[in-house]
Amino acid sequence: MDNIITMKEGNTFKMVLDNEQPLTKPGGFGILEDVPNVEFARNDMAIKSNWKVDCGKVVTYRVKQGVELNVPSGPIGPQIDLKTDKYLPGNSSITQLDLFNGLGNVDRNNYIEYVPSSLRKLN
C-alpha cells in the first residue's frame, strides 16, 4: 500500500469484529465503506477465518481528539483461506486502511474510539 492518507480527529471508518471480540479490542484494518453482511466481509474484504472466526458484527470507530494517523491505504487484494480451502477475491474498489502501521505494539484505544450506537450484527 503506497498511498498514505491522513486520518484526522473525528474521521470515521468501519471495522468488522467477531461476536466475542470486545469493542475495546479493535483490529488493525478498517474501511470507509459500509459492510452489509458476512459474505461481503469474507469475500470483498478478504477476511480469512483465522483472522476472524465469525465476522459477526460491524462497528464504526472515530479518530480521537488531538490524534492524527498517517495510514497506508489501498485496494483489497485476494487471499487464500487455507483453513476453509476458499479463494477470497477481495475488491479493488474498496479502500482498506492499515490503521496502526508502523506504530508497533500500542494501545489502539489511545488513537480511536467506538462511536456509540454504531454496533450492528452481520448476517
N, C-alpha and C positions, 0 to 999 in steps of 0.2 A: 504494500500500500504506500504509494509515493505521495499521494495527496494529503496534505495536513490542513485540517480545518480547526479553527479556534472555537471551542465551546465556552461561552461566557456565562456569568451568573444569570440564572433564570431560564437558560436554554433547556429544553426538554427532549427526551428520547424514550423509546420503548425498549423493554428488556423482557425476555422470556425467562421464567423461573419454573423450577419443579414445584409440585404441590407442597412438598415438605420443606422447600427452601425458604428460610425466613426473609422477610423484606430487608432486614438489616445485613444480609449476606449477598449483596448483588454480585453478578458475574462481571466479566470484563468487556463484553461486547453488547452493543445496542444498535438500534436502527431508528431512523426518523419516521419511517412509515408505520402504519397500523399493522397489527398482527391479527388476522381474522380467525385463525384456527390452528390446531396442532399440525395438520398437514402442511400448512404454509411454513410453520416453524421448522419442521423436518426438511421439507423439500426446497423451499425458496431461501430459507436462512441456513440450510445445510447443517442443522444441529444434530450431531451424532449422538447415539444412545448412551455412550459412555461419558458424554458431557452433560446431558440432561436426560434423566430416566423417563419422565412423562411429559415434559413441556406443558404442564397443567395450567399455567397462568401467565398473564402478561401484565406488567405494571409500567407506569410512567415514573421516571426519575427526572430530577432537575438539578442543574449545577448550582451548588450553594453560593450564597452571597460572598463576594470577595474572592471567588475562585475562577481561574481561567485554565482550561485544559487544551493543550495542543494535541489534537487527536488524529492519528493516521486514519484515513477513510478510503473506502473504495468499494467496488462491486463485490458481491458474494460469489465466490467460485465454488465449484463442485467439491464434494467429499465422498469418500468411500466409507460406509459404516460397516466395518468388518464384523462387528458383533451381530448385526442383523443381516449381513450379506446384502446390503442395499446400496445403490448409487443415489446420492443426494445431489441433484443438479445445481443447486444454488440459483441465483437470479441476478444477472448483471445490471438490472435496472434499480436494484435496492442498494442503498449506501450503508455499508457496515461501518460502525465506529469502534475502533480499538481503544477504548476509553482510558486505560491506565498504562498504556505502552510506555516503557522506559522509566516508570516511577518506582519499580521494584516492589517489595512486599510492604504495601501501605494499607492503612485502614481506609477503605473506599468510602466509608461514611463521612470522612473528613472532606470529601470532594462533592459528593452527590447526596440528594435526599429524596425519599419517596414522596410522590405527590399524593396527598390524602384523597381517598375515594377513587383512585385510578385503577385499583386491582380488578381484573376481570378474568374469570375462568375461561379456559380454552377447551373446545370440544374437538 
